[in-house]
Amino acid sequence: MKVIGAGLPRTGTLSQKVALEMLGLGPCYHMVNVLGDLDLAPHWRRAVDGDAKWNETFEGFQSTVDWPGSFFYQELLDLYPDAKVVLGTRDGDSWVRSMRETIWGVFYGEGLVRHLSSARAAIDPKWAAYLEMMDEMWKRSGLMVSEDQSDEEMSAGVDRYHEQVKQNVPKERLLVWSVDEGWDRLCDFLEVPVPDTPFPHLNEKLEFQERLIDGSLLVLNAWRERERGGEPVAAGH
């Protein structure tokens, strides 16, 4: 492991993943790895409870960003003493707006994403296990604990988290950075050449919604076909 991303979800982590891989520091572990293989959810749930197998988890990976990896940045900091830490940041108010439109909506919203996700969980044990794992992580973080949590509380939690990372990670190993800054400071910190190509900026909100909606519809359609006695369509994750 060469790079530990300590940034929270909704801080441009998918762009960070692509950027690190472009820099030759991939493969980079990201939540999309879990969404692509929901059998990993119980593994991460056990890690939350203190039963982690980090070398097995990150075998073959040179970097990690986003949850679930960044949730455990302190453990990884000790396990990989030569790894550098990148704290991807975002303004607290902007982060809250992004959360309300995505992850918060899955657990507490009243929109299509919440209802599709809940319907899928009712017939897909793997998805239900994934949601349970994520809900536990958010509650333990204190950043998203209930539908009644105010924007101000969530924003303050982000600022508090950033300060905790700065205190916990030795200064010489830490870069506090935003995807809006692009390549220069990141490449200088990682001691790699600046690519002759624009920094990747992916639409994570769109990616999140499409992945959740499309995955849920595939599973629900497969269930419907089975109930009808027809040929089931392939269910995605």
Rosetta constraint file for C-alpha pairs under 8 A:
AtomPair CA 1 CA 58 HARMONIC 7.70 0.50
AtomPair CA 1 CA 61 HARMONIC 6.51 0.50
AtomPair CA 1 CA 62 HARMONIC 4.43 0.50
AtomPair CA 1 CA 63 HARMONIC 5.53 0.50
AtomPair CA 1 CA 80 HARMONIC 6.42 0.50
AtomPair CA 1 CA 83 HARMONIC 6.04 0.50
AtomPair CA 2 CA 25 HARMONIC 7.33 0.50
AtomPair CA 2 CA 62 HARMONIC 5.35 0.50
AtomPair CA 2 CA 63 HARMONIC 5.71 0.50
AtomPair CA 2 CA 80 HARMONIC 7.85 0.50
AtomPair CA 2 CA 82 HARMONIC 6.93 0.50
AtomPair CA 2 CA 83 HARMONIC 4.34 0.50
AtomPair CA 2 CA 84 HARMONIC 6.19 0.50
AtomPair CA 3 CA 25 HARMONIC 7.67 0.50
AtomPair CA 3 CA 62 HARMONIC 6.70 0.50
AtomPair CA 3 CA 63 HARMONIC 4.59 0.50
AtomPair CA 3 CA 64 HARMONIC 6.54 0.50
AtomPair CA 3 CA 83 HARMONIC 5.22 0.50
AtomPair CA 3 CA 84 HARMONIC 4.93 0.50
AtomPair CA 3 CA 85 HARMONIC 5.76 0.50
AtomPair CA 3 CA 86 HARMONIC 7.09 0.50
AtomPair CA 4 CA 63 HARMONIC 5.83 0.50
AtomPair CA 4 CA 64 HARMONIC 5.39 0.50
AtomPair CA 4 CA 65 HARMONIC 6.55 0.50
AtomPair CA 4 CA 70 HARMONIC 7.28 0.50
AtomPair CA 4 CA 73 HARMONIC 6.83 0.50
AtomPair CA 4 CA 76 HARMONIC 7.41 0.50
AtomPair CA 4 CA 77 HARMONIC 7.61 0.50
AtomPair CA 4 CA 83 HARMONIC 6.53 0.50
AtomPair CA 4 CA 84 HARMONIC 6.12 0.50
AtomPair CA 4 CA 85 HARMONIC 4.73 0.50
AtomPair CA 4 CA 86 HARMONIC 6.26 0.50
AtomPair CA 5 CA 63 HARMONIC 7.48 0.50
AtomPair CA 5 CA 64 HARMONIC 5.60 0.50
AtomPair CA 5 CA 65 HARMONIC 4.24 0.50
AtomPair CA 5 CA 66 HARMONIC 6.70 0.50
AtomPair CA 5 CA 69 HARMONIC 7.71 0.50
AtomPair CA 5 CA 70 HARMONIC 5.79 0.50
AtomPair CA 5 CA 73 HARMONIC 7.40 0.50
AtomPair CA 5 CA 85 HARMONIC 5.76 0.50
AtomPair CA 5 CA 86 HARMONIC 4.88 0.50
AtomPair CA 5 CA 87 HARMONIC 5.98 0.50
AtomPair CA 5 CA 88 HARMONIC 7.16 0.50
AtomPair CA 6 CA 65 HARMONIC 6.77 0.50
AtomPair CA 6 CA 66 HARMONIC 7.33 0.50
AtomPair CA 6 CA 70 HARMONIC 4.64 0.50
AtomPair CA 6 CA 71 HARMONIC 7.41 0.50
AtomPair CA 6 CA 73 HARMONIC 5.70 0.50
AtomPair CA 6 CA 85 HARMONIC 6.57 0.50
AtomPair CA 6 CA 86 HARMONIC 5.95 0.50
AtomPair CA 6 CA 87 HARMONIC 4.78 0.50
AtomPair CA 6 CA 88 HARMONIC 6.81 0.50
AtomPair CA 6 CA 165 HARMONIC 7.55 0.50
AtomPair CA 7 CA 11 HARMONIC 6.63 0.50
AtomPair CA 7 CA 13 HARMONIC 7.54 0.50
AtomPair CA 7 CA 65 HARMONIC 7.04 0.50
AtomPair CA 7 CA 66 HARMONIC 6.33 0.50
AtomPair CA 7 CA 70 HARMONIC 6.37 0.50
AtomPair CA 7 CA 86 HARMONIC 7.20 0.50
AtomPair CA 7 CA 87 HARMONIC 4.68 0.50
AtomPair CA 7 CA 88 HARMONIC 4.41 0.50
AtomPair CA 7 CA 89 HARMONIC 6.17 0.50
AtomPair CA 8 CA 13 HARMONIC 7.89 0.50
AtomPair CA 8 CA 66 HARMONIC 5.94 0.50
AtomPair CA 8 CA 67 HARMONIC 6.85 0.50
AtomPair CA 8 CA 70 HARMONIC 6.88 0.50
AtomPair CA 8 CA 71 HARMONIC 7.81 0.50
AtomPair CA 8 CA 88 HARMONIC 7.31 0.50
AtomPair CA 8 CA 89 HARMONIC 7.65 0.50
AtomPair CA 9 CA 13 HARMONIC 6.45 0.50
AtomPair CA 9 CA 66 HARMONIC 5.24 0.50
AtomPair CA 9 CA 67 HARMONIC 6.19 0.50
AtomPair CA 10 CA 95 HARMONIC 6.44 0.50
AtomPair CA 10 CA 98 HARMONIC 6.55 0.50
AtomPair CA 10 CA 99 HARMONIC 6.80 0.50
AtomPair CA 10 CA 204 HARMONIC 7.71 0.50
AtomPair CA 11 CA 88 HARMONIC 6.12 0.50
AtomPair CA 11 CA 89 HARMONIC 5.84 0.50
AtomPair CA 11 CA 90 HARMONIC 5.59 0.50
AtomPair CA 11 CA 95 HARMONIC 7.14 0.50
AtomPair CA 11 CA 178 HARMONIC 7.76 0.50
AtomPair CA 11 CA 179 HARMONIC 7.85 0.50
AtomPair CA 12 CA 16 HARMONIC 6.27 0.50
AtomPair CA 12 CA 88 HARMONIC 7.53 0.50
AtomPair CA 12 CA 179 HARMONIC 6.33 0.50
AtomPair CA 12 CA 201 HARMONIC 7.83 0.50
AtomPair CA 12 CA 202 HARMONIC 7.77 0.50
AtomPair CA 12 CA 204 HARMONIC 7.07 0.50
AtomPair CA 13 CA 17 HARMONIC 6.08 0.50
AtomPair CA 13 CA 30 HARMONIC 7.88 0.50
AtomPair CA 13 CA 65 HARMONIC 6.12 0.50
AtomPair CA 13 CA 66 HARMONIC 5.53 0.50
AtomPair CA 13 CA 88 HARMONIC 7.57 0.50
AtomPair CA 14 CA 18 HARMONIC 6.38 0.50
AtomPair CA 14 CA 30 HARMONIC 7.53 0.50
AtomPair CA 14 CA 66 HARMONIC 7.84 0.50
AtomPair CA 14 CA 202 HARMONIC 6.77 0.50
AtomPair CA 14 CA 204 HARMONIC 6.70 0.50
AtomPair CA 15 CA 19 HARMONIC 6.04 0.50
AtomPair CA 15 CA 179 HARMONIC 7.43 0.50
AtomPair CA 15 CA 200 HARMONIC 5.63 0.50
AtomPair CA 15 CA 201 HARMONIC 5.40 0.50
AtomPair CA 15 CA 202 HARMONIC 5.51 0.50
AtomPair CA 16 CA 20 HARMONIC 6.09 0.50
AtomPair CA 16 CA 65 HARMONIC 7.14 0.50
AtomPair CA 16 CA 179 HARMONIC 7.12 0.50
AtomPair CA 16 CA 200 HARMONIC 7.99 0.50
AtomPair CA 17 CA 21 HARMONIC 6.32 0.50
AtomPair CA 17 CA 28 HARMONIC 5.75 0.50
AtomPair CA 17 CA 29 HARMONIC 7.59 0.50
AtomPair CA 17 CA 30 HARMONIC 7.04 0.50
AtomPair CA 17 CA 64 HARMONIC 7.54 0.50
AtomPair CA 17 CA 65 HARMONIC 6.42 0.50
AtomPair CA 18 CA 22 HARMONIC 6.15 0.50
AtomPair CA 18 CA 28 HARMONIC 7.97 0.50
AtomPair CA 18 CA 200 HARMONIC 6.90 0.50
AtomPair CA 19 CA 23 HARMONIC 6.32 0.50
AtomPair CA 19 CA 199 HARMONIC 6.85 0.50
AtomPair CA 19 CA 200 HARMONIC 6.34 0.50
AtomPair CA 20 CA 24 HARMONIC 6.54 0.50
AtomPair CA 20 CA 25 HARMONIC 5.17 0.50
AtomPair CA 20 CA 26 HARMONIC 6.22 0.50
AtomPair CA 20 CA 28 HARMONIC 7.04 0.50
AtomPair CA 20 CA 63 HARMONIC 7.61 0.50
AtomPair CA 21 CA 25 HARMONIC 5.04 0.50
AtomPair CA 21 CA 26 HARMONIC 4.26 0.50
AtomPair CA 21 CA 27 HARMONIC 6.09 0.50
AtomPair CA 21 CA 28 HARMONIC 6.50 0.50
AtomPair CA 22 CA 26 HARMONIC 7.70 0.50
AtomPair CA 23 CA 192 HARMONIC 7.11 0.50
AtomPair CA 23 CA 193 HARMONIC 7.92 0.50
AtomPair CA 23 CA 195 HARMONIC 7.45 0.50
AtomPair CA 25 CA 62 HARMONIC 5.60 0.50
AtomPair CA 25 CA 63 HARMONIC 6.29 0.50
AtomPair CA 26 CA 61 HARMONIC 6.29 0.50
AtomPair CA 26 CA 62 HARMONIC 5.29 0.50
AtomPair CA 26 CA 63 HARMONIC 6.11 0.50
AtomPair CA 27 CA 60 HARMONIC 7.29 0.50
AtomPair CA 27 CA 61 HARMONIC 5.04 0.50
AtomPair CA 27 CA 62 HARMONIC 5.93 0.50
AtomPair CA 27 CA 63 HARMONIC 6.69 0.50
AtomPair CA 28 CA 61 HARMONIC 5.85 0.50
AtomPair CA 28 CA 62 HARMONIC 6.17 0.50
AtomPair CA 28 CA 63 HARMONIC 4.59 0.50
AtomPair CA 28 CA 64 HARMONIC 4.96 0.50
AtomPair CA 28 CA 65 HARMONIC 7.02 0.50
AtomPair CA 29 CA 33 HARMONIC 6.51 0.50
AtomPair CA 29 CA 58 HARMONIC 7.56 0.50
AtomPair CA 29 CA 61 HARMONIC 6.58 0.50
AtomPair CA 29 CA 63 HARMONIC 6.26 0.50
AtomPair CA 29 CA 64 HARMONIC 4.37 0.50
AtomPair CA 29 CA 65 HARMONIC 6.26 0.50
AtomPair CA 29 CA 69 HARMONIC 7.47 0.50
AtomPair CA 30 CA 34 HARMONIC 7.53 0.50
AtomPair CA 30 CA 64 HARMONIC 6.11 0.50
AtomPair CA 30 CA 65 HARMONIC 5.48 0.50
AtomPair CA 30 CA 66 HARMONIC 5.52 0.50
AtomPair CA 30 CA 67 HARMONIC 6.72 0.50
AtomPair CA 30 CA 68 HARMONIC 7.37 0.50
AtomPair CA 30 CA 69 HARMONIC 7.28 0.50
AtomPair CA 31 CA 35 HARMONIC 6.35 0.50
AtomPair CA 31 CA 66 HARMONIC 6.29 0.50
AtomPair CA 31 CA 67 HARMONIC 5.82 0.50
AtomPair CA 31 CA 68 HARMONIC 6.30 0.50
AtomPair CA 32 CA 36 HARMONIC 5.91 0.50
AtomPair CA 33 CA 37 HARMONIC 6.38 0.50
AtomPair CA 34 CA 38 HARMONIC 5.54 0.50
AtomPair CA 34 CA 39 HARMONIC 7.74 0.50
AtomPair CA 34 CA 40 HARMONIC 5.75 0.50
AtomPair CA 34 CA 41 HARMONIC 6.59 0.50
AtomPair CA 35 CA 237 HARMONIC 6.02 0.50
AtomPair CA 36 CA 237 HARMONIC 5.57 0.50
AtomPair CA 37 CA 237 HARMONIC 6.70 0.50
AtomPair CA 38 CA 126 HARMONIC 5.89 0.50
AtomPair CA 38 CA 127 HARMONIC 6.90 0.50
AtomPair CA 38 CA 130 HARMONIC 6.78 0.50
AtomPair CA 38 CA 237 HARMONIC 6.69 0.50
AtomPair CA 39 CA 43 HARMONIC 7.67 0.50
AtomPair CA 39 CA 126 HARMONIC 6.77 0.50
AtomPair CA 40 CA 44 HARMONIC 6.48 0.50
AtomPair CA 41 CA 45 HARMONIC 6.16 0.50
AtomPair CA 41 CA 126 HARMONIC 7.64 0.50
AtomPair CA 41 CA 129 HARMONIC 6.40 0.50
AtomPair CA 41 CA 130 HARMONIC 5.13 0.50
AtomPair CA 41 CA 133 HARMONIC 6.66 0.50
AtomPair CA 42 CA 46 HARMONIC 6.17 0.50
AtomPair CA 42 CA 129 HARMONIC 6.76 0.50
AtomPair CA 42 CA 130 HARMONIC 7.47 0.50
AtomPair CA 42 CA 133 HARMONIC 7.43 0.50
AtomPair CA 43 CA 47 HARMONIC 6.45 0.50
AtomPair CA 43 CA 52 HARMONIC 7.74 0.50
AtomPair CA 44 CA 48 HARMONIC 6.31 0.50
AtomPair CA 44 CA 52 HARMONIC 7.57 0.50
AtomPair CA 44 CA 68 HARMONIC 7.27 0.50
AtomPair CA 44 CA 133 HARMONIC 7.21 0.50
AtomPair CA 45 CA 49 HARMONIC 6.63 0.50
AtomPair CA 45 CA 133 HARMONIC 5.24 0.50
AtomPair CA 46 CA 50 HARMONIC 6.43 0.50
AtomPair CA 46 CA 51 HARMONIC 5.14 0.50
AtomPair CA 46 CA 52 HARMONIC 6.47 0.50
AtomPair CA 47 CA 51 HARMONIC 4.69 0.50
AtomPair CA 47 CA 52 HARMONIC 4.17 0.50
AtomPair CA 47 CA 53 HARMONIC 7.55 0.50
AtomPair CA 48 CA 52 HARMONIC 7.70 0.50
AtomPair CA 48 CA 137 HARMONIC 7.20 0.50
AtomPair CA 53 CA 57 HARMONIC 6.12 0.50
AtomPair CA 54 CA 58 HARMONIC 6.06 0.50
AtomPair CA 55 CA 59 HARMONIC 5.72 0.50
AtomPair CA 58 CA 62 HARMONIC 7.91 0.50
AtomPair CA 64 CA 69 HARMONIC 6.17 0.50
AtomPair CA 64 CA 70 HARMONIC 7.37 0.50
AtomPair CA 65 CA 69 HARMONIC 6.34 0.50
AtomPair CA 65 CA 70 HARMONIC 6.02 0.50
AtomPair CA 66 CA 70 HARMONIC 5.43 0.50
AtomPair CA 66 CA 71 HARMONIC 7.92 0.50
AtomPair CA 67 CA 71 HARMONIC 5.62 0.50
AtomPair CA 68 CA 72 HARMONIC 7.33 0.50
AtomPair CA 69 CA 73 HARMONIC 6.71 0.50
AtomPair CA 71 CA 137 HARMONIC 7.77 0.50
AtomPair CA 72 CA 76 HARMONIC 6.32 0.50
AtomPair CA 73 CA 77 HARMONIC 5.89 0.50
AtomPair CA 74 CA 78 HARMONIC 6.74 0.50
AtomPair CA 74 CA 168 HARMONIC 7.47 0.50
AtomPair CA 74 CA 169 HARMONIC 7.97 0.50
AtomPair CA 75 CA 79 HARMONIC 6.29 0.50
AtomPair CA 76 CA 80 HARMONIC 5.82 0.50
AtomPair CA 77 CA 81 HARMONIC 6.00 0.50
AtomPair CA 77 CA 83 HARMONIC 7.27 0.50
AtomPair CA 77 CA 85 HARMONIC 7.94 0.50
AtomPair CA 77 CA 169 HARMONIC 7.71 0.50
AtomPair CA 83 CA 173 HARMONIC 7.58 0.50
AtomPair CA 84 CA 173 HARMONIC 4.98 0.50
AtomPair CA 84 CA 174 HARMONIC 6.35 0.50
AtomPair CA 84 CA 190 HARMONIC 7.57 0.50
AtomPair CA 85 CA 169 HARMONIC 7.70 0.50
AtomPair CA 85 CA 173 HARMONIC 5.79 0.50
AtomPair CA 85 CA 174 HARMONIC 4.84 0.50
AtomPair CA 85 CA 175 HARMONIC 6.34 0.50
AtomPair CA 86 CA 174 HARMONIC 5.88 0.50
AtomPair CA 86 CA 175 HARMONIC 4.88 0.50
AtomPair CA 86 CA 176 HARMONIC 6.22 0.50
AtomPair CA 86 CA 177 HARMONIC 7.06 0.50
AtomPair CA 87 CA 162 HARMONIC 7.80 0.50
AtomPair CA 87 CA 165 HARMONIC 7.71 0.50
AtomPair CA 87 CA 174 HARMONIC 7.19 0.50
AtomPair CA 87 CA 175 HARMONIC 6.01 0.50
AtomPair CA 87 CA 176 HARMONIC 4.85 0.50
AtomPair CA 87 CA 177 HARMONIC 6.09 0.50
AtomPair CA 88 CA 176 HARMONIC 6.35 0.50
AtomPair CA 88 CA 177 HARMONIC 5.22 0.50
AtomPair CA 88 CA 178 HARMONIC 5.20 0.50
AtomPair CA 88 CA 179 HARMONIC 7.07 0.50
AtomPair CA 89 CA 162 HARMONIC 7.60 0.50
AtomPair CA 89 CA 176 HARMONIC 7.00 0.50
AtomPair CA 89 CA 177 HARMONIC 6.02 0.50
AtomPair CA 89 CA 178 HARMONIC 5.17 0.50
AtomPair CA 89 CA 179 HARMONIC 7.99 0.50
AtomPair CA 90 CA 94 HARMONIC 6.86 0.50
AtomPair CA 90 CA 95 HARMONIC 6.09 0.50
AtomPair CA 90 CA 178 HARMONIC 6.62 0.50
AtomPair CA 91 CA 95 HARMONIC 6.06 0.50
AtomPair CA 92 CA 96 HARMONIC 6.24 0.50
AtomPair CA 92 CA 154 HARMONIC 7.70 0.50
AtomPair CA 92 CA 155 HARMONIC 4.40 0.50
AtomPair CA 92 CA 156 HARMONIC 6.95 0.50
AtomPair CA 92 CA 158 HARMONIC 5.81 0.50
AtomPair CA 92 CA 159 HARMONIC 6.48 0.50
AtomPair CA 93 CA 97 HARMONIC 6.41 0.50
AtomPair CA 93 CA 151 HARMONIC 7.54 0.50
AtomPair CA 93 CA 152 HARMONIC 7.99 0.50
AtomPair CA 93 CA 155 HARMONIC 5.63 0.50
AtomPair CA 94 CA 98 HARMONIC 6.33 0.50
AtomPair CA 95 CA 99 HARMONIC 6.15 0.50
AtomPair CA 95 CA 155 HARMONIC 7.30 0.50
AtomPair CA 96 CA 100 HARMONIC 6.11 0.50
AtomPair CA 96 CA 151 HARMONIC 6.35 0.50
AtomPair CA 96 CA 154 HARMONIC 6.52 0.50
AtomPair CA 96 CA 155 HARMONIC 6.17 0.50
AtomPair CA 97 CA 101 HARMONIC 6.44 0.50
AtomPair CA 98 CA 102 HARMONIC 6.36 0.50
AtomPair CA 98 CA 205 HARMONIC 7.57 0.50
AtomPair CA 99 CA 103 HARMONIC 5.36 0.50
AtomPair CA 99 CA 104 HARMONIC 5.47 0.50
AtomPair CA 99 CA 105 HARMONIC 7.62 0.50
AtomPair CA 100 CA 104 HARMONIC 4.99 0.50
AtomPair CA 100 CA 105 HARMONIC 5.81 0.50
AtomPair CA 101 CA 105 HARMONIC 6.09 0.50
AtomPair CA 101 CA 205 HARMONIC 7.67 0.50
AtomPair CA 102 CA 106 HARMONIC 6.69 0.50
AtomPair CA 102 CA 205 HARMONIC 6.67 0.50
AtomPair CA 102 CA 208 HARMONIC 7.09 0.50
AtomPair CA 102 CA 209 HARMONIC 7.13 0.50
AtomPair CA 103 CA 107 HARMONIC 6.97 0.50
AtomPair CA 104 CA 108 HARMONIC 5.83 0.50
AtomPair CA 104 CA 109 HARMONIC 6.63 0.50
AtomPair CA 104 CA 144 HARMONIC 7.58 0.50
AtomPair CA 105 CA 109 HARMONIC 3.94 0.50
AtomPair CA 105 CA 110 HARMONIC 7.12 0.50
AtomPair CA 105 CA 111 HARMONIC 7.16 0.50
AtomPair CA 105 CA 113 HARMONIC 6.94 0.50
AtomPair CA 105 CA 114 HARMONIC 6.01 0.50
AtomPair CA 106 CA 113 HARMONIC 5.93 0.50
AtomPair CA 106 CA 114 HARMONIC 4.38 0.50
AtomPair CA 106 CA 117 HARMONIC 6.77 0.50
AtomPair CA 107 CA 114 HARMONIC 6.45 0.50
AtomPair CA 107 CA 135 HARMONIC 7.80 0.50
AtomPair CA 108 CA 114 HARMONIC 7.25 0.50
AtomPair CA 108 CA 146 HARMONIC 7.69 0.50
AtomPair CA 108 CA 147 HARMONIC 5.53 0.50
AtomPair CA 109 CA 114 HARMONIC 5.91 0.50
AtomPair CA 110 CA 114 HARMONIC 6.18 0.50
AtomPair CA 110 CA 115 HARMONIC 7.18 0.50
AtomPair CA 111 CA 115 HARMONIC 6.59 0.50
AtomPair CA 112 CA 116 HARMONIC 5.98 0.50
AtomPair CA 113 CA 117 HARMONIC 5.99 0.50
AtomPair CA 113 CA 209 HARMONIC 7.24 0.50
AtomPair CA 113 CA 212 HARMONIC 7.17 0.50
AtomPair CA 113 CA 213 HARMONIC 6.40 0.50
AtomPair CA 114 CA 118 HARMONIC 6.07 0.50
AtomPair CA 115 CA 119 HARMONIC 6.09 0.50
AtomPair CA 116 CA 120 HARMONIC 6.15 0.50
AtomPair CA 116 CA 213 HARMONIC 6.84 0.50
AtomPair CA 116 CA 216 HARMONIC 6.06 0.50
AtomPair CA 116 CA 217 HARMONIC 7.51 0.50
AtomPair CA 117 CA 121 HARMONIC 6.17 0.50
AtomPair CA 117 CA 212 HARMONIC 7.29 0.50
AtomPair CA 117 CA 213 HARMONIC 7.72 0.50
AtomPair CA 117 CA 216 HARMONIC 6.28 0.50
AtomPair CA 118 CA 122 HARMONIC 6.35 0.50
AtomPair CA 119 CA 123 HARMONIC 7.01 0.50
AtomPair CA 119 CA 216 HARMONIC 7.95 0.50
AtomPair CA 119 CA 220 HARMONIC 7.71 0.50
AtomPair CA 120 CA 124 HARMONIC 5.67 0.50
AtomPair CA 120 CA 127 HARMONIC 6.96 0.50
AtomPair CA 120 CA 128 HARMONIC 7.83 0.50
AtomPair CA 120 CA 216 HARMONIC 5.64 0.50
AtomPair CA 120 CA 219 HARMONIC 6.71 0.50
AtomPair CA 120 CA 220 HARMONIC 6.33 0.50
AtomPair CA 121 CA 125 HARMONIC 6.33 0.50
AtomPair CA 121 CA 126 HARMONIC 7.77 0.50
AtomPair CA 121 CA 127 HARMONIC 5.34 0.50
AtomPair CA 121 CA 128 HARMONIC 4.48 0.50
AtomPair CA 122 CA 128 HARMONIC 7.25 0.50
AtomPair CA 123 CA 220 HARMONIC 7.98 0.50
AtomPair CA 123 CA 223 HARMONIC 7.69 0.50
AtomPair CA 124 CA 128 HARMONIC 6.35 0.50
AtomPair CA 124 CA 219 HARMONIC 7.63 0.50
AtomPair CA 125 CA 129 HARMONIC 6.11 0.50
AtomPair CA 126 CA 130 HARMONIC 6.24 0.50
AtomPair CA 127 CA 131 HARMONIC 6.22 0.50
AtomPair CA 128 CA 132 HARMONIC 6.19 0.50
AtomPair CA 129 CA 133 HARMONIC 6.14 0.50
AtomPair CA 130 CA 134 HARMONIC 6.23 0.50
AtomPair CA 131 CA 135 HARMONIC 5.96 0.50
AtomPair CA 132 CA 136 HARMONIC 6.17 0.50
AtomPair CA 133 CA 137 HARMONIC 6.34 0.50
AtomPair CA 134 CA 138 HARMONIC 6.21 0.50
AtomPair CA 135 CA 139 HARMONIC 6.18 0.50
AtomPair CA 136 CA 140 HARMONIC 6.07 0.50
AtomPair CA 137 CA 141 HARMONIC 6.12 0.50
AtomPair CA 138 CA 142 HARMONIC 6.40 0.50
AtomPair CA 138 CA 143 HARMONIC 6.13 0.50
AtomPair CA 138 CA 144 HARMONIC 5.39 0.50
AtomPair CA 138 CA 145 HARMONIC 6.47 0.50
AtomPair CA 139 CA 143 HARMONIC 6.82 0.50
AtomPair CA 139 CA 144 HARMONIC 5.84 0.50
AtomPair CA 139 CA 145 HARMONIC 4.57 0.50
AtomPair CA 140 CA 145 HARMONIC 7.95 0.50
AtomPair CA 142 CA 157 HARMONIC 7.29 0.50
AtomPair CA 143 CA 154 HARMONIC 5.64 0.50
AtomPair CA 143 CA 157 HARMONIC 5.65 0.50
AtomPair CA 143 CA 158 HARMONIC 7.15 0.50
AtomPair CA 144 CA 149 HARMONIC 6.98 0.50
AtomPair CA 144 CA 154 HARMONIC 6.83 0.50
AtomPair CA 145 CA 149 HARMONIC 6.85 0.50
AtomPair CA 149 CA 153 HARMONIC 6.45 0.50
AtomPair CA 149 CA 154 HARMONIC 6.97 0.50
AtomPair CA 150 CA 154 HARMONIC 6.37 0.50
AtomPair CA 151 CA 155 HARMONIC 6.04 0.50
AtomPair CA 152 CA 156 HARMONIC 6.06 0.50
AtomPair CA 153 CA 157 HARMONIC 6.13 0.50
AtomPair CA 154 CA 158 HARMONIC 6.48 0.50
AtomPair CA 155 CA 159 HARMONIC 6.59 0.50
AtomPair CA 156 CA 160 HARMONIC 6.13 0.50
AtomPair CA 157 CA 161 HARMONIC 6.06 0.50
AtomPair CA 158 CA 162 HARMONIC 6.29 0.50
AtomPair CA 159 CA 163 HARMONIC 6.40 0.50
AtomPair CA 160 CA 164 HARMONIC 6.26 0.50
AtomPair CA 161 CA 165 HARMONIC 6.35 0.50
AtomPair CA 162 CA 166 HARMONIC 6.37 0.50
AtomPair CA 163 CA 167 HARMONIC 6.27 0.50
AtomPair CA 164 CA 168 HARMONIC 6.08 0.50
AtomPair CA 165 CA 169 HARMONIC 5.95 0.50
AtomPair CA 166 CA 170 HARMONIC 7.69 0.50
AtomPair CA 166 CA 171 HARMONIC 7.46 0.50
AtomPair CA 166 CA 174 HARMONIC 7.64 0.50
AtomPair CA 169 CA 173 HARMONIC 6.76 0.50
AtomPair CA 169 CA 174 HARMONIC 6.30 0.50
AtomPair CA 170 CA 174 HARMONIC 6.47 0.50
AtomPair CA 171 CA 175 HARMONIC 7.93 0.50
AtomPair CA 175 CA 186 HARMONIC 7.63 0.50
AtomPair CA 175 CA 189 HARMONIC 6.96 0.50
AtomPair CA 177 CA 181 HARMONIC 7.15 0.50
AtomPair CA 177 CA 185 HARMONIC 7.83 0.50
AtomPair CA 177 CA 186 HARMONIC 7.51 0.50
AtomPair CA 178 CA 182 HARMONIC 7.62 0.50
AtomPair CA 179 CA 201 HARMONIC 7.88 0.50
AtomPair CA 181 CA 185 HARMONIC 7.55 0.50
AtomPair CA 182 CA 186 HARMONIC 7.44 0.50
AtomPair CA 182 CA 199 HARMONIC 5.58 0.50
AtomPair CA 183 CA 187 HARMONIC 5.81 0.50
AtomPair CA 183 CA 194 HARMONIC 6.28 0.50
AtomPair CA 183 CA 195 HARMONIC 7.75 0.50
AtomPair CA 183 CA 199 HARMONIC 6.24 0.50
AtomPair CA 184 CA 188 HARMONIC 6.09 0.50
AtomPair CA 184 CA 194 HARMONIC 6.52 0.50
AtomPair CA 185 CA 189 HARMONIC 6.09 0.50
AtomPair CA 186 CA 190 HARMONIC 6.19 0.50
AtomPair CA 187 CA 191 HARMONIC 5.70 0.50
AtomPair CA 187 CA 192 HARMONIC 5.17 0.50
AtomPair CA 187 CA 193 HARMONIC 6.23 0.50
AtomPair CA 187 CA 194 HARMONIC 5.85 0.50
AtomPair CA 188 CA 192 HARMONIC 6.55 0.50
AtomPair CA 188 CA 193 HARMONIC 7.76 0.50
AtomPair CA 203 CA 207 HARMONIC 6.19 0.50
AtomPair CA 204 CA 208 HARMONIC 5.83 0.50
AtomPair CA 205 CA 209 HARMONIC 6.22 0.50
AtomPair CA 206 CA 210 HARMONIC 6.00 0.50
AtomPair CA 207 CA 211 HARMONIC 5.95 0.50
AtomPair CA 208 CA 212 HARMONIC 6.19 0.50
AtomPair CA 209 CA 213 HARMONIC 5.89 0.50
AtomPair CA 210 CA 214 HARMONIC 5.62 0.50
AtomPair CA 211 CA 215 HARMONIC 5.81 0.50
AtomPair CA 212 CA 216 HARMONIC 6.01 0.50
AtomPair CA 213 CA 217 HARMONIC 6.11 0.50
AtomPair CA 214 CA 218 HARMONIC 6.20 0.50
AtomPair CA 215 CA 219 HARMONIC 6.40 0.50
AtomPair CA 215 CA 235 HARMONIC 7.39 0.50
AtomPair CA 215 CA 236 HARMONIC 5.33 0.50
AtomPair CA 215 CA 237 HARMONIC 5.50 0.50
AtomPair CA 216 CA 220 HARMONIC 6.06 0.50
AtomPair CA 216 CA 236 HARMONIC 7.98 0.50
AtomPair CA 216 CA 237 HARMONIC 7.97 0.50
AtomPair CA 217 CA 221 HARMONIC 5.89 0.50
AtomPair CA 218 CA 222 HARMONIC 6.14 0.50
AtomPair CA 218 CA 233 HARMONIC 7.48 0.50
AtomPair CA 218 CA 234 HARMONIC 7.12 0.50
AtomPair CA 218 CA 235 HARMONIC 5.05 0.50
AtomPair CA 218 CA 236 HARMONIC 5.99 0.50
AtomPair CA 219 CA 223 HARMONIC 6.23 0.50
AtomPair CA 219 CA 234 HARMONIC 7.80 0.50
AtomPair CA 219 CA 235 HARMONIC 4.72 0.50
AtomPair CA 219 CA 236 HARMONIC 6.53 0.50
AtomPair CA 220 CA 224 HARMONIC 6.17 0.50
AtomPair CA 221 CA 225 HARMONIC 6.22 0.50
AtomPair CA 221 CA 232 HARMONIC 7.85 0.50
AtomPair CA 221 CA 233 HARMONIC 7.10 0.50
AtomPair CA 222 CA 226 HARMONIC 6.28 0.50
AtomPair CA 222 CA 232 HARMONIC 4.86 0.50
AtomPair CA 222 CA 233 HARMONIC 5.00 0.50
AtomPair CA 222 CA 234 HARMONIC 6.64 0.50
AtomPair CA 222 CA 235 HARMONIC 6.13 0.50
AtomPair CA 223 CA 227 HARMONIC 6.19 0.50
AtomPair CA 223 CA 232 HARMONIC 7.23 0.50
AtomPair CA 224 CA 228 HARMONIC 6.24 0.50
AtomPair CA 225 CA 229 HARMONIC 6.14 0.50
AtomPair CA 225 CA 230 HARMONIC 5.09 0.50
AtomPair CA 225 CA 231 HARMONIC 6.16 0.50
AtomPair CA 225 CA 232 HARMONIC 5.14 0.50
AtomPair CA 225 CA 233 HARMONIC 7.38 0.50
AtomPair CA 226 CA 230 HARMONIC 5.75 0.50
AtomPair CA 226 CA 231 HARMONIC 6.73 0.50
AtomPair CA 226 CA 232 HARMONIC 5.62 0.50
